[in-house]
Structure formats: C-alpha cells, structure tokens
C-alpha cells in the first residue's frame, strides 16, 4: 500500500495511506462512516443517458451502469431493501422504461424518493417502487413524448410516438393510483408551460393526483423501507 507523508498535531511526521488521501481530496474529510446496512441506495440524477452519448458537460445517469447494480441487489442476500433517490430531468425514454421495469420486477422491497425533480421519463421510475415519496418542494413535470427537429415520414413517426406514449401511460397507471384520464389531461394541458404542453406538479400536488404515495424526506423513506422489509420477513417465515 502506498503511504503519503503528513504531520500530526505535535508537528511529528506520520504516514497516510493513499486511499485516505483520495478521500480527503474528493470529499474534504479523512474518513467517511462505513455502517453495515441491509439497505442499498441508488441515485438517478441529471439526465438519463440511453442510446446516445450526451455531451461531457451534462450530468448524466447511464442506464447501463444502473442495470447491473439492480441485478446484484436482487441476488445479494445481505441486501434486503432498495432506496432510489431521484433528481432527474428525464432523458432517453426506452432507457428510463427499462430501469422502471427492472425496479418494478424486483422481489425485494423498494422505496423511491423524489428530491428536486423527477421529470418526464423520471416519472415511471419514481412510481415503479413499492412505495414512493416526494419532498415538499420537489417537482414532477408530466408531458407527452416529443421529438425535436425535422420529422420525416410523419404518419409512421406519429404512430411510433403514440405507441411509445401508451407504454409510458400504461406503466404509470399500473404502478400508481392516478387515473388514466387524469394523467392524459395533465400531459396535454396547455395552460402551464410557456413553450410546451404538460403540467408541473409540486410536492403535495403529486400526492393529491395519486401519482406519488406520500410527501416526505429521507427519514420517512428509510422508515417505510424498514417496515416493508419486516413485513417481507414475516411473510417468508409464515
């Protein structure tokens, strides 16, 4: 192991392992807590990157990085629950749906928490868990699938987008308490967004429409996940 020179409080020179130096440089502290936990946390932030590589200045979550983590969590007997933290503007539709489908199909308890924003294709991911939370100030933008730029072959393209839209709507309705008619109405609302159609739901609004289960933060999300884990243990024992 590599060691780096350092001085203690009395001015004496001492050695510091290289990993500790890396932690200091990246996190601003010498050591981070390492608790043994039966809960794993995955963050989905920025823009969900799918089939197209986004510019390097974009904050992205690569779906091909998340998928192996979900598989490992499902297979690891030491992990009993999954907490998903979202602050995303959306991104690739098929990549987002792939993540949502995987989360929804997991046998272990899952809880999602929307912080900041869970927009666009982030909505299916947020509702894919067994129970969902949203921070009081967090927002979710509900809008239809759209393409930018010149579209060639309009009838075929429209049919494709319409089928893709139905996939998203069907998934959200199946995994939340919102009615399909209400969801479509929110998607095609023309009165809120200046340059687009759709609706922005803030905190309690998302709960009122049945999209998210409860307004809450990290403490509530972890507590709920622990409850779901205990319920699953009781069912297995029976």
Secondary structure by P-SEA (a helix, b strand, c coil): cbbbbbcccccbbbbbcaaaaaaaaaccccccccccccbbbbbbccccccccccccccccccaaaaaaaaaaaaacccccbbbbbbbcccccaaaaaaaaaaaaacccbbbbbbccccccccccccccccbbbbcccbbbbbbcccccccccaaaaaaaaaaaaaaaaaaaaaaaccccaaaaaaaaacccccccbbbbbbcaaaaaaaccccccccaaaaaaaaaaaaaaaaaaaac
